[in-house]
């Protein structure tokens, strides 16, 4: 398979890059200052594209690579891939579900605790020497608070399971009511927000879910409510989030993903009721290796004419 050209769209994972280099003819997209020059020179050499949540395979790339047979993304989300164009051109698409579920769910709970108990602010309080001048202010508990989850897929269910261990009543919103669960279903995000204290975003990013957490949802959550986003940045209207937090209309936020990564609204930096993370939901050694192995396994299965491990298209 060393002759098969594989395009890695951006730096991702050292292990994945090394393994791709061993097994295929690897092209690193970032080594070429001009994408047009790259496509012109190598358009007939690329048979597979490996992308992630930063750069996937958009319509322009798909059209520029006529020999492309498969897109394998190092992510669960597919919003950086033009799925319609892939289906039209019979290009296979795979992702990396399941292997990152537990780590993302763990991080969601960590964000909730860090936001409610002001863990990051407490850490700064100790490091700055402020403790010598008096005790840290009281915070608010997690146990028993109502948790509403937008999207009850693999990750949403894993978050619900963990929150149940904190005796939290669980409710959710999704496109359809899920069978086999006792969690309370609400047919709209506004109704969900009206009936929970912590709102967790865990759904896929689609045109319908873009800005699913808007001003109305934030105002419904209210000044004691908290938003946790481990989905995708565009799920939350960032402009309205900043406004709601600054004005005190929303109680707090724990955010792992942003609309225009790695750019983050600077107004958030000064807020102590906000915890900001650099999109590290699946960022453990264990998860990233398992995700890389899925990417590699899917590529090898495709080129050996075997069933794909995690087919999407």
C-alpha positions as CSV (number, residue, x, y, z in Angstrom):
1,X,0.0,0.0,0.0
2,X,3.1,2.2,0.0
3,X,2.1,3.5,-3.4
4,X,-1.3,4.8,-2.4
5,X,-1.3,8.6,-1.9
6,X,-2.8,9.8,1.3
7,X,-3.3,13.5,2.1
8,X,-3.1,14.6,5.8
9,X,-4.9,17.9,5.9
10,X,-3.1,19.4,9.0
11,X,-0.9,18.4,11.9
12,X,-2.8,16.1,14.3
13,X,-1.2,13.3,16.0
14,X,2.5,12.2,15.9
15,X,1.7,8.5,16.1
16,X,-0.9,8.8,13.2
17,X,1.5,10.8,11.0
18,X,4.3,8.3,11.6
19,X,2.1,5.3,10.8
20,X,0.7,6.9,7.7
21,X,4.2,7.6,6.5
22,X,5.2,4.0,7.1
23,X,2.1,2.5,5.3
24,X,1.3,4.9,2.5
25,X,2.7,7.7,0.3
26,X,2.0,10.6,2.7
27,X,1.4,14.1,1.6
28,X,1.3,16.8,4.3
29,X,-1.0,19.6,3.1
30,X,0.6,22.2,5.4
31,X,3.9,21.7,3.6
32,X,2.5,23.5,0.5
33,X,1.9,27.3,0.9
34,X,-0.6,27.2,-2.0
35,X,-3.4,24.7,-2.1
36,X,-4.0,25.4,-5.7
37,X,-0.4,24.6,-6.5
38,X,-0.7,21.4,-4.5
39,X,-3.8,20.3,-6.3
40,X,-2.3,21.1,-9.7
41,X,0.8,19.1,-8.9
42,X,-0.7,16.1,-7.0
43,X,-4.4,15.9,-8.0
44,X,-4.0,12.5,-9.6
45,X,-1.9,11.1,-6.7
46,X,-4.3,11.4,-3.8
47,X,-6.6,8.4,-3.2
48,X,-7.4,9.1,0.4
49,X,-7.8,12.2,2.7
50,X,-7.3,12.2,6.5
51,X,-8.9,15.2,8.1
52,X,-10.2,16.3,11.5
53,X,-12.3,19.0,13.2
54,X,-10.0,21.7,11.8
55,X,-9.7,20.7,8.1
56,X,-11.7,18.0,6.5
57,X,-12.7,17.6,2.9
58,X,-14.9,20.5,1.5
59,X,-16.4,20.7,-2.0
60,X,-13.3,22.5,-3.4
61,X,-10.9,19.7,-2.2
62,X,-13.2,17.0,-3.4
63,X,-13.5,18.6,-6.9
64,X,-9.7,19.1,-7.0
65,X,-8.9,15.5,-6.2
66,X,-10.6,13.3,-8.9
67,X,-8.9,10.1,-7.7
68,X,-10.0,10.4,-4.1
69,X,-11.8,7.3,-2.9
70,X,-12.1,7.7,0.8
71,X,-12.1,10.4,3.6
72,X,-11.2,9.2,7.0
73,X,-11.6,11.8,9.8
74,X,-9.9,11.8,13.1
75,X,-13.1,12.8,14.8
76,X,-16.7,11.8,15.4
77,X,-18.1,15.1,14.0
78,X,-18.5,15.3,10.2
79,X,-19.2,19.0,9.8
80,X,-15.9,19.6,8.0
81,X,-16.8,17.1,5.3
82,X,-19.1,17.8,2.3
83,X,-21.1,14.6,2.8
84,X,-23.5,15.3,-0.1
85,X,-20.6,15.7,-2.5
86,X,-19.0,12.5,-1.2
87,X,-22.2,10.6,-1.8
88,X,-22.6,12.0,-5.2
89,X,-19.0,11.0,-6.2
90,X,-19.2,7.7,-4.3
91,X,-16.4,8.6,-2.0
92,X,-16.4,6.6,1.2
93,X,-16.3,8.4,4.6
94,X,-15.4,7.1,8.0
95,X,-15.1,8.7,11.4
96,X,-13.9,7.6,14.9
97,X,-17.0,7.0,17.1
98,X,-17.1,5.2,20.5
99,X,-13.4,5.3,21.3
100,X,-13.5,8.9,22.5
101,X,-17.0,8.8,24.2
102,X,-15.8,8.2,27.8
103,X,-13.1,10.9,27.7
104,X,-15.4,13.5,26.3
105,X,-18.1,12.6,28.9
106,X,-15.5,12.7,31.7
107,X,-14.4,16.2,30.5
108,X,-18.1,17.4,30.5
109,X,-18.4,16.4,34.2
110,X,-15.0,18.1,34.9
111,X,-16.3,21.3,33.3
112,X,-19.4,21.2,35.3
113,X,-17.5,20.8,38.6
114,X,-14.9,23.4,37.6
115,X,-17.5,25.9,36.7
116,X,-19.8,25.4,39.7
117,X,-17.1,25.0,42.3
118,X,-14.9,27.7,40.7
119,X,-11.9,25.3,40.7
120,X,-9.8,27.3,38.3
121,X,-10.5,30.5,40.2
122,X,-9.7,28.8,43.5
123,X,-6.4,27.6,42.1
124,X,-5.5,31.2,41.0
125,X,-6.5,32.4,44.5
126,X,-3.9,30.1,46.1
127,X,-1.2,30.8,43.6
128,X,-1.6,34.6,43.9
129,X,-1.2,34.5,47.7
130,X,-4.8,35.8,48.2
131,X,-5.6,33.0,50.7
132,X,-3.4,34.6,53.3
133,X,-5.9,37.5,53.3
134,X,-8.9,35.4,53.9
135,X,-10.9,32.4,52.8
136,X,-12.2,31.9,49.3
137,X,-15.8,32.7,48.7
138,X,-18.5,30.1,48.8
139,X,-19.5,28.3,45.6
140,X,-22.4,26.1,44.6
141,X,-22.8,22.3,44.6
142,X,-23.2,19.9,41.7
143,X,-24.9,17.0,43.5
144,X,-28.7,17.1,43.0
145,X,-28.8,19.8,40.3
146,X,-30.9,19.1,37.3
147,X,-29.0,18.5,34.1
148,X,-30.5,18.9,30.6
149,X,-28.6,17.4,27.7
150,X,-29.0,18.5,24.0
151,X,-28.3,15.3,22.1
152,X,-28.7,11.9,23.7
153,X,-26.3,10.0,21.4
154,X,-23.3,8.0,22.6
155,X,-21.7,11.0,24.4
156,X,-24.9,12.4,25.7
157,X,-25.8,9.1,27.3
158,X,-22.4,8.7,28.8
159,X,-22.7,12.2,30.4
160,X,-26.2,11.3,31.7
161,X,-24.8,8.1,33.3
162,X,-22.1,10.1,35.1
163,X,-24.4,12.9,36.2
164,X,-26.8,10.3,37.6
165,X,-24.0,9.3,40.0
166,X,-24.3,12.8,41.4
167,X,-28.0,12.3,42.0
168,X,-28.9,14.7,39.2
169,X,-32.3,14.5,37.6
170,X,-31.7,14.1,33.8
171,X,-33.7,15.5,30.9
172,X,-32.9,15.9,27.3
173,X,-33.8,17.3,23.9
174,X,-33.2,15.5,20.6
175,X,-34.8,15.3,17.2
176,X,-37.0,12.4,18.4
177,X,-37.8,10.9,21.8
178,X,-35.4,8.0,22.6
179,X,-36.8,4.6,23.5
180,X,-35.4,2.6,26.3
181,X,-34.6,5.5,28.6
182,X,-36.4,6.9,31.6
183,X,-35.0,10.4,31.2
184,X,-37.5,13.2,30.7
185,X,-37.8,14.3,27.1
186,X,-38.6,17.9,26.0
187,X,-39.6,18.7,22.4
188,X,-37.7,22.0,22.3
189,X,-34.4,23.4,23.7
190,X,-36.2,26.3,25.3
191,X,-38.5,23.9,27.3
192,X,-35.4,21.9,28.3
193,X,-33.6,25.1,29.4
194,X,-36.7,26.0,31.5
195,X,-36.5,22.7,33.4
196,X,-32.8,22.4,34.1
197,X,-30.0,24.2,35.9
198,X,-27.1,22.9,33.8
199,X,-27.5,22.7,30.1
200,X,-25.0,20.4,28.3
201,X,-24.5,20.6,24.5
202,X,-23.6,17.1,23.1
203,X,-25.2,16.9,19.7
204,X,-23.8,16.8,16.2
205,X,-23.3,20.1,14.4
206,X,-25.7,20.4,11.5
207,X,-27.4,23.5,9.9
208,X,-30.3,22.8,12.2
209,X,-28.2,22.8,15.4
210,X,-26.0,25.8,14.6
211,X,-26.7,28.4,17.4
212,X,-29.1,26.0,19.0
213,X,-28.2,27.7,22.2
214,X,-29.3,31.3,21.5
215,X,-30.3,34.3,23.5
216,X,-33.8,32.9,24.2
217,X,-32.3,29.7,25.6
218,X,-29.7,31.5,27.7
219,X,-32.4,33.9,29.1
220,X,-34.5,30.9,29.9
221,X,-31.7,29.2,31.8
222,X,-31.3,32.5,33.8
223,X,-28.7,34.0,36.1
224,X,-28.2,30.8,38.0
225,X,-28.0,28.5,35.0
226,X,-24.8,27.1,33.4
227,X,-24.0,26.2,29.8
228,X,-21.5,23.4,29.1
229,X,-20.4,22.9,25.5
230,X,-18.4,19.9,24.5
231,X,-20.1,19.6,21.1
232,X,-19.0,22.1,18.5
233,X,-18.4,25.9,18.8
234,X,-21.1,27.0,16.5
235,X,-23.7,25.2,18.6
236,X,-23.6,28.3,20.9
237,X,-24.1,31.9,19.7
238,X,-20.9,33.2,21.1
239,X,-21.9,36.9,20.8
240,X,-25.0,36.3,22.8
241,X,-23.0,34.1,25.3
242,X,-20.6,36.9,26.0
243,X,-23.4,39.4,26.4
244,X,-25.4,37.1,28.7
245,X,-22.4,36.4,31.0
246,X,-21.2,40.0,31.1
247,X,-24.7,41.2,31.9
248,X,-25.4,38.5,34.5
249,X,-28.3,37.0,32.6
250,X,-26.4,33.6,32.6
251,X,-24.7,32.2,35.7
252,X,-21.7,30.6,34.1
253,X,-20.2,28.5,31.3
254,X,-17.8,25.7,30.7
255,X,-16.6,25.7,27.1
256,X,-14.3,23.3,25.3
257,X,-15.2,24.4,21.8
258,X,-15.5,27.8,20.0
259,X,-16.9,29.2,16.8
260,X,-13.6,30.3,15.3
261,X,-10.9,28.2,16.9
262,X,-8.3,28.9,18.1
263,X,-9.7,32.4,18.4
264,X,-11.7,33.0,21.6
265,X,-13.7,36.2,22.5
266,X,-11.4,38.1,24.7
267,X,-14.3,39.4,26.8
268,X,-14.4,35.8,28.3
269,X,-10.9,36.0,29.7
270,X,-11.8,38.4,32.5
271,X,-14.8,36.4,33.7
272,X,-14.3,34.1,36.7
273,X,-17.5,32.2,36.2
274,X,-16.2,30.8,32.9
275,X,-13.9,27.9,32.3
276,X,-12.2,27.8,28.9
277,X,-10.5,24.8,27.4
278,X,-8.7,24.5,24.0
279,X,-10.9,21.8,22.4
280,X,-9.4,18.8,24.4
281,X,-12.5,16.7,24.8
282,X,-10.8,13.6,23.3
283,X,-7.3,14.9,24.2
284,X,-5.9,11.9,26.1
285,X,-3.0,9.7,24.9
286,X,-5.3,6.7,25.1
287,X,-8.2,8.1,23.0
288,X,-6.0,9.7,20.4
289,X,-4.1,6.5,19.8
290,X,-7.4,4.6,19.5
291,X,-8.8,7.2,17.1
292,X,-5.6,7.0,15.0
293,X,-5.8,3.2,14.9
294,X,-9.4,3.5,13.6
295,X,-8.3,5.9,10.9
296,X,-5.5,3.5,9.9
297,X,-7.8,0.5,10.1
298,X,-10.4,2.1,7.9
299,X,-7.8,3.1,5.2
300,X,-6.3,-0.4,5.1
301,X,-9.7,-2.0,5.0
302,X,-10.7,0.2,2.0
303,X,-7.5,-0.5,0.0
304,X,-7.7,-4.2,0.7
305,X,-11.4,-4.3,-0.4
306,X,-12.5,-5.3,3.1
307,X,-15.6,-3.9,5.0
308,X,-14.9,-0.5,6.6
309,X,-14.7,-0.5,10.4
310,X,-16.8,2.7,11.0
311,X,-18.5,3.6,7.7
312,X,-20.5,6.8,7.4
313,X,-20.9,7.0,3.6
